[in-house]
Amino acid sequence: MSPRLTKQGKQRQVWLEQASYLVTPLNDNHDTRDFKFFAISGIDSNELRLAVWHGSDSHYWALSSLQGNEWTLCGSLKEPLFALAGTKTSWRNDVCQVLTWGFSTPIEWLQDVLTNYREKQQAT
């Protein structure tokens, strides 16, 4: 019997299904107690990944980068990656980011990330 999903868990599942054309679950043993990692379409999953928080009190989706042997949320990096310059590196619904940044769903945010990433790649 699978664990009962919270309201947040059900919504997360719906969004991940809607984003299935953008992200693919990764099964390379890097998932943590707090985050599940996904490959992002068009981005090398050894460079950047989507980390989706498992918490039950809010939604938190973030970009992560491999630093040494660990995946680190990009918002925590001391020096931002050039590929993400000008990109909001996370989406969450429990703080003012939703209103400030204008993305009502993580899918809208992820589409913006991909647009910005592709523009940076074409410029190099």
N, C-alpha and C positions, 0 to 999 in steps of 0.2 A: 504494500500500500504506500503510495507516494505521500510526502508531507503536504498538509493543507496549505494552500497559498494564501497569503495576506492580500489585502486590496492592492498594496504596492506591488506585490509579486505578480498578481494577475495583470496589472497594467504594464509592468516591465515585460511580461511574456507577450502581450499584444504588440507593444512597440517593437520588440525583437522580431516578431513575425512580420510586421509591416516593413522592417528594415532589412529583411532577408536578402534583398537585391543589393544591399550595401555592405553587409557584414556576414561573416561565417564563423561559427564557433571554432576555437582552436582546442586541440586535444594533445598538447605537448607538455603537460604537467607543470605549467606555470601558473595555473589558477591558484588563488589563495583562499583563505577563509573568508575574506572580504570581497574579493573581485574575481569575476570570470572574464577571460580575455577572448577577443574576437579579432579576426583578420578583417581589414577594411579593403573593399574592392579598389584595386588600382594602386595600393600602397604595400610595399614589401613588409610583411609581418615580422621580419627580423629587424626592421627599422622603427616602425610605429605600430601600435595596436590600440584597439578600443578596450578600455576596462570598464565593466559595468558592475556597480556595487550591488551586493546582495542584501543590504540593509532593508529593514522593514518600515522605517519611519520616513524615508524620502527616496527620491530617485537621484542618482549621481552617475553620470557617464563621463569618462575622461579619456584623453589621449595619454598613452604611456610610451616610454622609450627605454631601451635596454641600456642600463648603466652598470658596467661591470657584469655581474651575474644576476642582477635583479631588474625587474621591470619597475620603473619609477614614473609616477604621474608627472606629466610634462609641466604642470603648474608648480611643481616642487623643484624643478631644475634651476641651478644657479645661473646657467647660461642657456637661453632659449635656442631651440633648433632653428636654423635658417628656414627650413621647410615650413615652419609654423609661424613665421613672422607675420604679425597682424591678425593671427587666428586666435579665437577664444578656445582655450585648450580643454574646457570642460563645460558640462551642462548639468544643472541641478535645479530642483524645484522647491527647495526649502530655504532659499535665500533670494535676494533681490535680482540675481542674475537673469531670471526669466523675464522680468519686466525691463531690466536695463538693456539686455542684449537683444530682446525682441523675438526669441525663438520659443514658441509655445510647446514644442515637443523636441525630444532629443534627435528625432529624425531630421527636422528642419536644421538643427545645429550641425548634424553630421554632413548633410548636403553642403552646407556652407564651408565646413572644414575641407571637404573634397574639392570644391571649387577653388578655394584659396591654395590648397596644396598643388593642384594641377597647374594653376597660374604660375606658382613659384618654380615648378619643374620645367615649364616651357621657357621661363625667363633665363634658366641656366644653360 
